[in-house]
Every structure is written in structure tokens, then in C-alpha cells.
Amino acid sequence: MRAIPFAAALLSACAHHEVEEGPSGLFYSCGERRSARVFYEGGGDPARGRARIEFDGRSFDMAAAPAMTGLRYMTTATPGGPAHVWQVEGDQAALSDVAADAAGEEREIARCTRVRDGEPAADPHPTDHH
């Protein structure tokens, strides 16, 4: 039966969106010597998926949200403050904030790349700040 090989190929094509996790989370390098550590739970299913992003001394608890491609997680907006979005596609991710006003425009805070060998190393070419 040919449907089984097709289904297996389809599932393997989507597999890059599955997120495995170790006890210390997954690390992302976000440029400018910044990094993010992400703990995923429940996959990208909007009904049960969760993520906690630790970035720049802050922690964001997010729930999965519908995405056109990849995985998308969002915080709930607080009164007077923005919501935050973690958008992941393969090894690339972006952290953005969403304006609390009616326009709801997203502003990218950081663009990140997953580090597959554990915690990100220090920048080998630090910028001289004299």
C-alpha cells in the first residue's frame, strides 16, 4: 500500500518542528553576545503547548498559538504592557513584543539561532567599548 510511505514521508518532513528537550532547556545564540534558554512542554499544540523563555535577565511564560509556519508561543498582555512572541522555524527563532494598542504591531527584540552543542560559547570577537 502506497499511503503508508507517503504518510511516513509527510511526518518526517514535519519532524523538524518537533522540539526535544533536556533538563537544562535548549540554548539559542541571539547575537550581540546575548543568548536565550528555552524550556518547551507539550509541543506546538495550541491546546497544551507551553514554553518558558529566559532572555536578557527576564523570563517569559508562554502558551502555544496558531502559526502560519513553524511554532509560535505568546504571553498574555499585561495592562499597559506588551505581549511577547517566540516564533520558531527549524533552528531559527525570534523574540518580539506586540503593542498593547489596537494596532497590535510586532517589534522584533532578538533574532536567535539554536545552539546544538549545549550552552552558547562566549563571543570569540568581543567588541571593544572604549
Secondary structure, DSSP 8 states (H G I E B T S, - for coil): --HHHHHHHHHHHHGGG-----TT-EEEE-STT-EEEEEEESTT-TTT-EEEEEETTEEEEEEEE--SSSEEEE----TTS-EEEEEEETTEEEEEEE-SSTT--EEEEEEEEEESSSS----SS-----
